[in-house]
Amino acid sequence: MLEEYLTKEMCNWVNLYKDSVTDFTLAENESMYLSVNGSIVDTDCFVSASLLSSIVTSLCNGSIYANQSTLKKGFITLKNGCRVGMTGTAVTDEWGNVTHLRNISAVNIRLSRPVIGAAREIIGYIYNNGRVYNTLIIAPPGAGKTTILRDAAISLGKELRVGIADERSEIVPMGTKLKHVFVMRGAT
């Protein structure tokens, strides 16, 4: 999937650590680095300004402008549920609200993958004896909140109809169908 956005060399690095890489960063005029099992792995993939610009355009399906509604929040979501954080110059209106992002200087791609059984230890706290309990999942970035929520929805969908308001299309990536799980996209 990443092949349509990245160079072959970059994909080779990601695939080298495919089961343990959680995200990777491309910053202008720096080498790409990966987060692997909580450690940073430096690569020899140099990211020039023109390469980064090309990758950003590709990630935005050819139109950065068309993605400004989410870019102004600092991210876009790819069709497979991977979140792409972007940094650059925030342009604000007269009230200080960010209207768009320009001069994108770094990209962080967080890889999305299902982990079957991720919610196994908490599912009994969410649903027990036919009763669904209000649940709040809190954890630091990268700790697996979305992964657990996705797995819980799949588990609960075996017995219940589950509805998800998926603002970022991360929990249930575009084109993915889950039995008895109904997804509303673009909720705010």
Salt bridges, closest charged atoms under 4 A:
GLU4 OE1 - LYS79 NZ 3.51
ASP166 OD2 - ARG185 NH1 3.82
GLU167 OE2 - LYS73 NZ 3.39
GLU170 OE2 - ARG83 NE 2.60
GLU170 OE1 - ARG168 NH1 3.83
